[in-house]
């Protein structure tokens, strides 16, 4: 009937869940290797800022 359009919410949910799982595994691996939690938080926030800032700039324009 609707084709792929009816599956878009489920695919988006699946993609987000996989992203969260990957980030959790990455964080665990980094912390078990000896990275300081404080340094990890700073890196995570810096990367998030670099990824989100251009999107916010384009949308606000």
N, C-alpha and C positions, 0 to 999 in steps of 0.2 A: 504494500500500500504506500507507505511513506518513504520506503527505501531506507537510506542511511540516516535520514533526518530524525527518525524516531529513536535511533541508537546514539545520537550525539551526546545527550546527557550522561548516559552510561559510559561511553568512551572517555568523556572528560573526567568523570569520577575515577575511572580505572587509571587514567594517566596521572592524575593528582596523587592517587594512592601509591603508585609505583615511584613517583618522585619523592614522596615523603619517606617511603621505605628505603630508597637509595640514600637519601640524606642521613637517615638514622644510622645506616650501616657505615657510611663514610665517617660520620662523627665518632661512632664507637671505635672504628679502626684508628682514627687519628689520635683519640685519647688513650687508647691502649698502647700505641707506639710511643707515648710519652709527651705528647703535646700538652702544653699548659691549657687548662680550660679557659683562662682569661684571654690568652692569645687566640685560641680557637674562636671565641665569641667575637673578637675584634676582626679577624679575617672574615668570618661569616657575614658580619654587618657591612664590612667594606665591599665585599663581592655583591651583596644584595643591593647596596647603593649604586654600584656601577651598572648593574643590570636594570634596575628600576628607574633610575634617573632619566635616561633617554626616552623611555616610554612616557614618563610623566611630562617631560618637556614637549613631546610631540602631541600628546593628548590635550594639554593646556593651550596649545598654540592655536 
